[in-house]
């Protein structure tokens, strides 16, 4: 997992819960990196699982809710550092439809060894989209949050529902309805 995911996560934890919480979750975790991350480094996904699990335990906030809050922070950071990824889109549906053919292609150029989820577009109309998320990391709530942030960026109301296609959450179908 790319270091930017870790650095932005710890920045969010510091901002929302304080530096003491950052130290606490790092100390509670068994981290090969010792909690020292660079944005361009690559780290084990298990480290993120430990950090977010310990944050959840210490705050009594579910991992899913923490991922939704993190998605807001991560989206803002990505847009700030890479505005070119979204600046030529005029509609959130077009942006989401281009995740595989444009967004992820550009992300791979920036972070060549990034392990990205896939989003297969199953159906699309002007106001509705069905996409299937696939990732062995099962961070579908982060994906949902990033989709919601995309619609907020364009100031377009949306309803996003999902169904897990397996109990692990490594395959999830999203139902996106504009308006």
MOCOR-V27428 format. One record per backbone hydrogen bond with DSSP energy under -0.5 kcal/mol. NH is the residue of the N-H (numbers start at 1). CO is the residue of the C=O. If there is no record, write none. Layout:
# MOCOR-V27428
nh:NH co:CO
nh:NH co:CO
This chain:
# MOCOR-V27428
nh:3 co:41
nh:4 co:39
nh:5 co:2
nh:6 co:2
nh:7 co:3
nh:8 co:4
nh:9 co:5
nh:10 co:6
nh:11 co:7
nh:12 co:8
nh:13 co:9
nh:14 co:10
nh:15 co:11
nh:16 co:12
nh:17 co:13
nh:18 co:13
nh:18 co:14
nh:21 co:18
nh:22 co:18
nh:23 co:19
nh:24 co:20
nh:25 co:21
nh:26 co:22
nh:27 co:23
nh:28 co:24
nh:29 co:25
nh:29 co:26
nh:31 co:29
nh:32 co:30
nh:34 co:31
nh:36 co:33
nh:37 co:35
nh:41 co:38
nh:43 co:1
nh:47 co:44
nh:48 co:44
nh:49 co:45
nh:50 co:46
nh:51 co:47
nh:52 co:48
nh:53 co:49
nh:54 co:50
nh:55 co:51
nh:56 co:52
nh:57 co:53
nh:58 co:54
nh:59 co:55
nh:60 co:56
nh:61 co:56
nh:66 co:62
nh:67 co:63
nh:68 co:64
nh:69 co:65
nh:70 co:66
nh:71 co:67
nh:72 co:68
nh:73 co:69
nh:74 co:70
nh:75 co:71
nh:76 co:72
nh:77 co:73
nh:78 co:74
nh:79 co:75
nh:80 co:76
nh:81 co:77
nh:82 co:78
nh:85 co:82
nh:86 co:83
nh:87 co:83
nh:89 co:86
nh:95 co:91
nh:96 co:92
nh:97 co:93
nh:98 co:94
nh:98 co:95
nh:99 co:96
nh:102 co:98
nh:103 co:98
nh:104 co:99
nh:106 co:102
nh:107 co:103
nh:108 co:104
nh:109 co:105
nh:110 co:106
nh:111 co:107
nh:114 co:111
nh:116 co:114
nh:118 co:134
nh:120 co:132
nh:121 co:119
nh:122 co:120
nh:122 co:130
nh:123 co:130
nh:125 co:128
nh:129 co:176
nh:130 co:123
nh:131 co:174
nh:132 co:120
nh:133 co:131
nh:133 co:172
nh:134 co:118
nh:135 co:170
nh:138 co:135
nh:142 co:139
nh:143 co:139
nh:144 co:140
nh:145 co:141
nh:146 co:142
nh:147 co:143
nh:148 co:144
nh:149 co:145
nh:150 co:146
nh:151 co:147
nh:152 co:148
nh:153 co:149
nh:154 co:150
nh:155 co:152
nh:156 co:151
nh:159 co:177
nh:161 co:159
nh:161 co:175
nh:163 co:173
nh:165 co:171
nh:166 co:171
nh:169 co:166
nh:172 co:133
nh:173 co:163
nh:174 co:131
nh:174 co:172
nh:175 co:161
nh:176 co:129
nh:176 co:174
nh:177 co:159
nh:177 co:175
nh:178 co:127
nh:178 co:176
nh:179 co:157
